[in-house]
């Protein structure tokens, strides 16, 4: 069994926003610790190791120490440059050519690691057209891993590549960088590793690295190995009759496993009835920092009474009550079931409800990966506007 550690978008030089001591360099050090402890057969880096050309200098001494530790353990490091570090990685490599292999300076390039071909192509400038254009057919069927920094299925100046273009090239696993949210594809086998340290609130969920194993038959990416010392999440909470935000957070933390990282919560607060106290800025308590970013007043209606009516408002009220059931599930076993049910209801009753088939519902029609909570929130907003509009009309 061969085991590579896969890393991307370390962005050394940056730190997690609002937490200056939680640096990308420290996250890199934690990856190195695990790579040595495993031990891995190599560390593969899919671009943006450095955040900028200037960022490498203050980090050089520490980074050199970490790379020397890997070298002492006979763990090679293979990297390509991304859009943030075409100059930085070259500069660094020129100064320390023994500490890492920089692949694909001018064309696709390969090295052999224990019988596995590692291919890579680097950014030369901060922008790149489709770097796959220079990818030639492979001469043999040796197991192959490719490293690339790319914007998958996007129109952008950062090496835009269609996922479809990665198929059929004889590559057993694509190790990709650029997008900071971890993502895994099975056909073709590919992964956005994501930034090992969550760097800002646009990077929710766990962050870390992945193992890529070769068992003489196929490559397999592991689940994400969490490394980030910070986690960002967004939550929608409902405060009824003045219930404090702190109580709502406590309930949410009991229901969700956010891991052990320092947690930054951005809260959308729905308010029903009496308004709770809402602090203006962020509140920090030990390893939790939270802030109410937005509020929404729930319709000032008696939902149970409205639900008795047979008109459009009554239907909207019944759907809203069903949504609330879904959060305390007696009638529905999961949000997915609820949404399927609601979609069927909406097909029947959209005209009656006079809800335009616009953006509010598009979010419900996504793939299974659709964020179901976002869908429920969008639906709630749509129904609340039906209820308040109905009241104004009468
Ligand atoms: Mn990038």
Boltz pocket constraint, residues with backbone or C-beta under 6 A from the ligand:
constraints:
  - pocket:
      binder: B
      contacts: [[A, 48], [A, 82], [A, 83], [A, 84], [A, 149], [A, 177], [A, 178], [A, 179]]
      max_distance: 6.0
